[in-house]
Amino acid sequence: MRDPNRIDYFLKRLGECWKKVPDWRFGQFICNIPFGGKDPFYMEDSQFIECIESFFKESNDDNNK
């Protein structure tokens, strides 16, 4: 059985990213994240959140150039 405590940790990290684009609805948020050709349905939580955080890190890096 998966550890239910992972959910709060995941949601905290998701929330930190989502707050960077507060005007986006959740559907927009998910649709705007590139998942590298992977189907998010089959991704582990850790892979999913890594894609999201990577997207915002790269976006932030591009804005700081």
C-alpha positions in Angstrom: 0.0 0.0 0.0 1.2 3.5 -0.8 2.1 5.8 2.0 -0.9 8.2 2.5 1.5 10.8 3.9 2.8 11.4 0.4 -0.4 13.2 -0.5 0.2 16.2 1.8 3.8 16.5 0.7 2.8 16.3 -3.0 0.0 18.9 -2.6 2.3 21.3 -0.7 4.8 21.1 -3.6 2.0 21.4 -6.2 0.6 24.4 -4.4 4.0 26.2 -4.3 4.2 25.9 -8.1 0.5 26.8 -8.7 0.9 30.0 -6.7 3.4 31.2 -9.3 0.5 31.4 -11.8 -2.5 32.2 -9.6 -4.6 33.3 -12.6 -4.5 29.8 -14.1 -7.4 27.4 -13.3 -6.3 23.9 -12.4 -7.1 22.5 -15.8 -5.0 25.2 -17.4 -2.2 24.5 -15.0 -2.1 20.8 -15.8 -2.6 21.3 -19.6 0.3 23.9 -19.8 2.9 21.6 -18.2 4.9 19.6 -20.7 5.3 16.0 -19.5 8.0 15.0 -22.0 5.7 12.9 -24.1 4.7 10.8 -21.1 1.1 10.1 -20.1 0.6 11.7 -16.6 -1.9 8.9 -15.8 1.0 6.4 -15.6 3.6 8.6 -13.9 4.6 8.1 -10.3 3.9 11.1 -8.1 7.6 11.9 -7.8 8.0 12.0 -11.7 4.8 14.1 -12.0 5.9 16.8 -9.5 9.5 16.8 -11.0 8.0 17.7 -14.4 6.0 20.5 -12.8 8.8 21.9 -10.8 11.2 21.7 -13.7 8.8 23.6 -15.9 8.7 26.5 -13.4 12.4 26.4 -12.7 13.1 26.6 -16.5 10.5 29.4 -16.9 12.2 31.3 -14.0 15.6 30.7 -15.5 14.4 32.1 -18.9 13.0 35.2 -17.2 16.3 35.9 -15.4 18.4 35.9 -18.6 
